[in-house]
Amino acid sequence: MNIKTMHAVQGVCEQRHPFASSAAQESLFVDAMKENINWHREQSPFYRKLLEMKQFDAATLTSIDDLASIPFVPATFFKSHELLSVARDDIKLHLTSSGTTGQKSQVSFDAWSLSAGQKMIDAVFEHFGWNTPDVKTNYLLYSYETAPDSQLGTAHTDNFLCKYAPVASAFYALRRTGAPTTAAGGASHEFDVFGCIEKLQHYAAEGLPVRIFGFPAFLFFTLKRMRELGLPPLKLSADSLVFLGGGWKGNADQAIAKHDLYARIHEQLGIPDLRIRDSFGSVEHAVPYAECAHHQFHVPVWSQVIIRDVRTLKPRKFGEAGFLQFLTPYITSVPAQSVLMGDMATLYPGESCACGNERPYFVIHGRAGTSKNKSCAIAAAELLRR
């Protein structure tokens, strides 16, 4: 078996409408999951043993409801194990997500998985009208300034997102100092809040659209410092875009409600609410989730979401909170097609969102437990305390 014979997997990944909803689409997704499971069963000794232990046969999958029976791998497992379903020579990109002292999640991507994931982001940006190849744009990146060989997942994502509008100039909020460290990215970083303020002032005067990507905590602390300094609000181009990701994590005690943050962004930077969105994703499950116009995370066609009870791990109904589980058939390099996250969430039917998207959406409540494992956002949070 190879990707050329996995017709359902290719069919799912080639869908360009991120939020298509139909019985045919669901049937195709089920077939794709069966192909993907059989692929990893053949290629990964670990996954084959997992299926045997759970006495699971992909042939039993006949409907979208059956997906809950697929054995899952906890996201934390990737922090202590490197799993591969392809030859090491076939790996094109190796990404990690870690904190300053925490364990790293390690996920590798072969050419197919990397290309499929990037095309998903292409489709999302096209769907929301954010692909503007003829509009020169300034960037403020609330992520790590990277070295050429950086393997940090968040930095890779933010750099990739710059391709949808030509870069006039770009500024990293987390500047490399050059000092060696165990922190994510391989070098120490410092949060340059005054550099961010200066760039925003310059961008406002220049008048070009501005795209702000990265951790919301750093954007909030920039706005907070501007207010503390008595600086007047700026008026960035109405075509600017704020696309955040990574959450507050280690700064949860200072986090403000999402709608309050968006209101602050509009008040101090002049960017309309429609152009302010959050995103969700991880290296363990690299399917892109972007907020709709009403700020909900609808599940795209390339994935399915299950919420599991924190005690029994049984699937929960719409409106009931539990562990967040992601399923996707696209990744062939690592057996990460069914991953149980450490996040708490609730799933809702699509029609309960006023945006008109029929796909279900989930609401994140935060990270479960008190683990000392740290993500990229937590590592970034520590920079604010230096």
URLIN-V680612 format. One record per residue. N is the residue number from 0. RES is the residue in one small letter. PHI is phi as a letter, one per 20 degrees, with the letter a starting at -180 (* if undefined). Layout:
# URLIN-V680612
N_RES_PHI + N_RES_PHI
This chain:
# URLIN-V680612
0_m_* + 1_n_b + 2_i_f + 3_k_f + 4_t_e + 5_m_e + 6_h_f + 7_a_f + 8_v_g + 9_q_f + 10_g_f + 11_v_f + 12_c_f + 13_e_e + 14_q_f + 15_r_e + 16_h_e + 17_p_f + 18_f_c + 19_a_f + 20_s_b + 21_s_a + 22_a_f + 23_a_f + 24_q_f + 25_e_f + 26_s_f + 27_l_f + 28_f_f + 29_v_f + 30_d_f + 31_a_f + 32_m_f + 33_k_f + 34_e_f + 35_n_f + 36_i_f + 37_n_f + 38_w_g + 39_h_f + 40_r_f + 41_e_f + 42_q_e + 43_s_d + 44_p_g + 45_f_g + 46_y_f + 47_r_f + 48_k_f + 49_l_f + 50_l_f + 51_e_f + 52_m_f + 53_k_e + 54_q_l + 55_f_d + 56_d_c + 57_a_g + 58_a_f + 59_t_f + 60_l_e + 61_t_c + 62_s_b + 63_i_f + 64_d_f + 65_d_f + 66_l_f + 67_a_f + 68_s_e + 69_i_f + 70_p_g + 71_f_d + 72_v_d + 73_p_f + 74_a_g + 75_t_f + 76_f_f + 77_f_f + 78_k_f + 79_s_c + 80_h_c + 81_e_d + 82_l_d + 83_l_c + 84_s_d + 85_v_c + 86_a_f + 87_r_g + 88_d_f + 89_d_e + 90_i_f + 91_k_d + 92_l_b + 93_h_c + 94_l_d + 95_t_c + 96_s_c + 97_s_b + 98_g_d + 99_t_f + 100_t_c + 101_g_e + 102_q_f + 103_k_e + 104_s_e + 105_q_c + 106_v_c + 107_s_d + 108_f_c + 109_d_e + 110_a_g + 111_w_f + 112_s_f + 113_l_f + 114_s_f + 115_a_f + 116_g_f + 117_q_f + 118_k_f + 119_m_f + 120_i_f + 121_d_g + 122_a_f + 123_v_f + 124_f_f + 125_e_f + 126_h_f + 127_f_e + 128_g_m + 129_w_e + 130_n_e + 131_t_c + 132_p_f + 133_d_d + 134_v_d + 135_k_f + 136_t_c + 137_n_e + 138_y_c + 139_l_c + 140_l_d + 141_y_e + 142_s_b + 143_y_f + 144_e_f + 145_t_d + 146_a_e + 147_p_g + 148_d_d + 149_s_f + 150_q_d + 151_l_f + 152_g_f + 153_t_f + 154_a_f + 155_h_f + 156_t_f + 157_d_f + 158_n_f + 159_f_f + 160_l_f + 161_c_f + 162_k_f + 163_y_e + 164_a_b + 165_p_g + 166_v_e + 167_a_e + 168_s_b + 169_a_b + 170_f_c + 171_y_e + 172_a_f + 173_l_d + 174_r_e + 175_r_f + 176_t_e + 177_g_n + 178_a_f + 179_p_f + 180_t_b + 181_t_e + 182_a_f + 183_a_g + 184_g_n + 185_g_n + 186_a_b + 187_s_f + 188_h_c + 189_e_c + 190_f_f + 191_d_e + 192_v_f + 193_f_f + 194_g_f + 195_c_f + 196_i_f + 197_e_f + 198_k_f + 199_l_f + 200_q_f + 201_h_f + 202_y_f + 203_a_f + 204_a_f + 205_e_f + 206_g_n + 207_l_f + 208_p_g + 209_v_c + 210_r_d + 211_i_d + 212_f_d + 213_g_p + 214_f_f + 215_p_f + 216_a_g + 217_f_f + 218_l_f + 219_f_f + 220_f_f + 221_t_f + 222_l_f + 223_k_f + 224_r_f + 225_m_g + 226_r_f + 227_e_f + 228_l_e + 229_g_m + 230_l_f + 231_p_f + 232_p_g + 233_l_d + 234_k_c + 235_l_f + 236_s_g + 237_a_f + 238_d_e + 239_s_f + 240_l_b + 241_v_d + 242_f_c + 243_l_e + 244_g_a + 245_g_o + 246_g_m + 247_w_e + 248_k_l + 249_g_f + 250_n_d + 251_a_g + 252_d_f + 253_q_d + 254_a_f + 255_i_d + 256_a_g + 257_k_g + 258_h_f + 259_d_f + 260_l_f + 261_y_f + 262_a_f + 263_r_f + 264_i_f + 265_h_f + 266_e_f + 267_q_e + 268_l_d + 269_g_m + 270_i_e + 271_p_f + 272_d_g + 273_l_f + 274_r_d + 275_i_d + 276_r_c + 277_d_d + 278_s_c + 279_f_b + 280_g_r + 281_s_b + 282_v_f + 283_e_f + 284_h_b + 285_a_e + 286_v_e + 287_p_e + 288_y_d + 289_a_c + 290_e_f + 291_c_f + 292_a_f + 293_h_d + 294_h_m + 295_q_d + 296_f_e + 297_h_f + 298_v_e + 299_p_f + 300_v_f + 301_w_e + 302_s_b + 303_q_c + 304_v_c + 305_i_c + 306_i_d + 307_r_d + 308_d_g + 309_v_f + 310_r_d + 311_t_e + 312_l_m + 313_k_f + 314_p_g + 315_r_d + 316_k_e + 317_f_g + 318_g_n + 319_e_d + 320_a_e + 321_g_r + 322_f_f + 323_l_e + 324_q_c + 325_f_d + 326_l_c + 327_t_b + 328_p_e + 329_y_f + 330_i_e + 331_t_d + 332_s_e + 333_v_c + 334_p_f + 335_a_d + 336_q_e + 337_s_b + 338_v_c + 339_l_e + 340_m_e + 341_g_e + 342_d_e + 343_m_e + 344_a_b + 345_t_c + 346_l_d + 347_y_c + 348_p_f + 349_g_g + 350_e_f + 351_s_e + 352_c_d + 353_a_f + 354_c_f + 355_g_n + 356_n_f + 357_e_e + 358_r_f + 359_p_g + 360_y_c + 361_f_c + 362_v_d + 363_i_e + 364_h_d + 365_g_p + 366_r_e + 367_a_f + 368_g_m + 369_t_c + 370_s_g + 371_k_e + 372_n_f + 373_k_c + 374_s_e + 375_c_g + 376_a_f + 377_i_f + 378_a_f + 379_a_f + 380_a_f + 381_e_f + 382_l_f + 383_l_f + 384_r_e + 385_r_f
